[in-house]
Protein backbone atom coordinates (compact mmCIF):
# COMPACT_ATOMS: atom_id res chain seq x y z
CA UNK A 1 0.00 0.00 0.00
CA UNK A 2 2.88 2.38 0.79
CA UNK A 3 4.29 1.99 -2.71
CA UNK A 4 0.93 2.60 -4.37
CA UNK A 5 0.27 5.65 -2.19
CA UNK A 6 3.73 7.04 -2.94
CA UNK A 7 3.25 6.44 -6.65
CA UNK A 8 -0.19 8.12 -6.56
CA UNK A 9 1.15 11.17 -4.72
CA UNK A 10 4.07 11.43 -7.13
CA UNK A 11 1.74 11.21 -10.15
CA UNK A 12 -0.60 13.82 -8.64
CA UNK A 13 2.32 16.15 -7.99
CA UNK A 14 3.74 15.79 -11.48
CA UNK A 15 0.37 16.32 -13.15
CA UNK A 16 -0.35 19.37 -10.98
CA UNK A 17 3.07 20.83 -11.67
CA UNK A 18 2.23 20.92 -15.37
CA UNK A 19 -1.49 21.72 -15.33
CA UNK A 20 -1.53 24.51 -12.72
CA UNK A 21 0.90 26.72 -14.69
CA UNK A 22 -1.03 25.85 -17.84
CA UNK A 23 -4.27 26.98 -16.21
CA UNK A 24 -2.56 30.21 -15.15
CA UNK A 25 -1.39 30.76 -18.73
CA UNK A 26 -4.95 30.27 -20.01
CA UNK A 27 -6.34 32.64 -17.38
CA UNK A 28 -3.70 35.30 -18.05
CA UNK A 29 -4.21 35.04 -21.81
CA UNK A 30 -7.97 35.34 -21.40
CA UNK A 31 -7.73 38.37 -19.10
CA UNK A 32 -5.23 40.17 -21.32
CA UNK A 33 -6.95 39.23 -24.59
CA UNK A 34 -4.05 37.19 -25.93
CA UNK A 35 -4.36 34.08 -28.08
CA UNK A 36 -4.91 30.93 -26.02
CA UNK A 37 -2.68 28.75 -28.15
CA UNK A 38 0.49 26.77 -27.49
CA UNK A 39 2.03 28.39 -30.55
CA UNK A 40 1.64 31.89 -29.10
CA UNK A 41 4.88 33.19 -27.57
CA UNK A 42 3.13 35.16 -24.80
CA UNK A 43 1.14 32.10 -23.75
CA UNK A 44 4.29 29.98 -23.62
CA UNK A 45 6.15 32.72 -21.74
CA UNK A 46 3.56 32.82 -18.96
CA UNK A 47 3.57 29.04 -18.69
CA UNK A 48 7.37 28.79 -18.61
CA UNK A 49 7.70 31.69 -16.12
CA UNK A 50 5.33 30.04 -13.66
CA UNK A 51 7.09 26.68 -14.04
CA UNK A 52 10.44 28.41 -13.49
CA UNK A 53 9.22 30.21 -10.36
CA UNK A 54 8.01 26.89 -8.95
CA UNK A 55 11.32 25.21 -9.69
CA UNK A 56 13.30 28.08 -8.15
CA UNK A 57 11.19 28.13 -4.99
CA UNK A 58 11.66 24.41 -4.50
CA UNK A 59 15.38 24.60 -5.34
CA UNK A 60 15.97 27.25 -2.67
CA UNK A 61 14.13 25.25 -0.03
CA UNK A 62 11.03 27.42 0.21
CA UNK A 63 8.38 25.46 2.08
CA UNK A 64 5.22 24.98 -0.02
CA UNK A 65 3.08 24.68 3.11
CA UNK A 66 3.49 28.43 3.69
CA UNK A 67 2.24 29.15 0.18
CA UNK A 68 -0.69 26.77 0.60
CA UNK A 69 -1.69 28.40 3.91
CA UNK A 70 -1.42 31.85 2.33
CA UNK A 71 -3.52 30.73 -0.64
CA UNK A 72 -6.14 29.25 1.70
CA UNK A 73 -6.45 32.48 3.68
CA UNK A 74 -6.57 34.52 0.47
CA UNK A 75 -9.32 32.28 -0.93
CA UNK A 76 -11.25 32.62 2.32
CA UNK A 77 -11.15 36.39 2.00
CA UNK A 78 -11.68 36.70 -1.76
CA UNK A 79 -14.48 34.14 -2.28
CA UNK A 80 -17.16 36.15 -0.41
CA UNK A 81 -16.01 39.42 -1.96
CA UNK A 82 -16.20 38.00 -5.49
CA UNK A 83 -19.59 36.39 -4.80
CA UNK A 84 -21.00 39.72 -3.56
CA UNK A 85 -19.50 41.57 -6.53
CA UNK A 86 -21.00 39.08 -8.99
CA UNK A 87 -24.43 39.40 -7.38
CA UNK A 88 -24.15 43.18 -7.66
CA UNK A 89 -23.13 42.97 -11.34
CA UNK A 90 -25.98 40.58 -12.09
CA UNK A 91 -28.41 43.21 -10.76
CA UNK A 92 -26.88 46.20 -12.55
CA UNK A 93 -29.26 47.34 -15.29
CA UNK A 94 -26.57 49.54 -16.89
CA UNK A 95 -24.38 46.49 -17.51
CA UNK A 96 -26.94 43.78 -18.28
CA UNK A 97 -30.02 45.73 -19.34
CA UNK A 98 -33.04 43.43 -19.57
CA UNK A 99 -30.93 40.40 -18.65
CA UNK A 100 -30.44 41.39 -15.01
CA UNK A 101 -31.46 38.99 -12.26
CA UNK A 102 -35.10 38.39 -11.36
CA UNK A 103 -36.33 37.74 -7.80
CA UNK A 104 -35.73 33.97 -7.86
CA UNK A 105 -32.22 34.41 -9.25
CA UNK A 106 -31.48 36.97 -6.52
CA UNK A 107 -32.69 34.58 -3.82
CA UNK A 108 -30.43 31.85 -5.22
CA UNK A 109 -27.58 34.36 -5.57
CA UNK A 110 -28.03 35.48 -1.96
CA UNK A 111 -27.91 31.84 -0.85
CA UNK A 112 -24.65 31.43 -2.79
CA UNK A 113 -23.23 34.56 -1.12
CA UNK A 114 -24.19 33.25 2.33
CA UNK A 115 -22.55 29.89 1.58
CA UNK A 116 -19.45 31.69 0.23
CA UNK A 117 -19.19 33.76 3.41
CA UNK A 118 -19.58 30.63 5.53
CA UNK A 119 -16.95 28.75 3.54
CA UNK A 120 -14.61 31.73 3.66
CA UNK A 121 -14.94 32.06 7.43
CA UNK A 122 -14.52 28.31 7.90
CA UNK A 123 -11.42 28.33 5.72
CA UNK A 124 -9.81 31.21 7.59
CA UNK A 125 -10.71 29.84 11.03
CA UNK A 126 -9.37 26.38 10.18
CA UNK A 127 -6.08 27.79 8.90
CA UNK A 128 -5.50 29.82 12.05
CA UNK A 129 -6.46 26.82 14.18
CA UNK A 130 -9.69 27.97 15.79
CA UNK A 131 -11.78 25.13 14.34
N, C-alpha and C positions, 0 to 999 in steps of 0.2 A: 504494500500500500504506500509505503514511503517513497518508493521509486516512481510510482504512478502520480502521486501528489506533486513530487518535485518536477516531473516532466510536464504536468499540467500547468503548474505555476510558471515554469520557464516558457512554455508556449504562449501563455496569456501575456507574459511580460514582453516577449518578442513581438507579438501581434499588436499590442498596445503601443509599443515604441514606434511602430511604423504608421499605424492608423491615426493616432492622436495628432501628430504633426500634419498628417494629410488632411484631417478634418479642420485644423487651424488654417491650412493653406486655402481650403475651399471657403471657409468663413471669411478670411481676409480678402480673397478675390471677390467674393460676393459683395462685401461691404464697400470695397473700393471700385467696384465696377470693372474689374479685370476679367480676362478670359479664364474660365475654369477648365483648363486643359493642361495635360502633362507636357505639352510641347511649348507652352508659354513660359518664357524665362522668369517673369515675375512670380508666377505660381511655384515654379521649381525653387526659386530663391527663398521664398517664405518657408517652404517645406524643409529645405536643406538648413536654413538658419535655425529653425526650431530643433531639428535633429542635432545640430552642432551644439546648441546651448545645452541640451540634455546630456550629451556626451561629456561636455566640459564640466558640468555640475557633478556628474558622477565621477569623473576622473580626479577632481579636486576634493573628493570626499564629502561633498555637501549631502546632508541627510535628507532623503526624499520625504520622510515623515513630516518635517517642518513645512514643506511645500504643500503636502496633502492637508495638514491641519489649517494652514492659511487659506487654501482653496475652499475647505469646508466652511470656515467662518465667513469668507467672502460670499459663498453661495447662500448661506443663511441670511445674510444681509441683503443681497441683491435680488433674490427670488421674490420676496414680497414687494419690493419697490417696482420691479418690472411688471409683476402681475397688476399692481394698482395702476401703473402707467398705461398698460394695455387696455384695461377696463376704461380708463379715461379716454384714450384714443378711440375706442370702439363706440363711444357716446358723443364724439365731437362731430357735429353736423358740418362744420367747415371742411373737415378732412374727408368724411365718408358720405356726406349728403344724405340721400334717402336710404343708404345701406347701414345706417347706424343701428345700434342694438335696440331691440324691443324690450318689453318688460320681462319676459321669460328669460331672454338672453342675459339681461342684467342680473337677474336672480341667480342664474347659473354662474355668471362671472363673479358675483359677490361671494358665492360659495367657494369658487376657486381661489379668490383672494384670501378668504379666511383660512382655507387649507394651506395656502402658501405661507401665510404668517405663522400658522402653527408649526409647519415643517421647518421654517426658518428659525423660529425660537428653539425648537427641539434640537436642531442641528447645532446651534450656537451653545446651548446649555450642555449638550453631550460632549462637545469638544472641550469646554472649560471644566468639565467634570462634575457638574451639578446633578445631572441625571444619568 
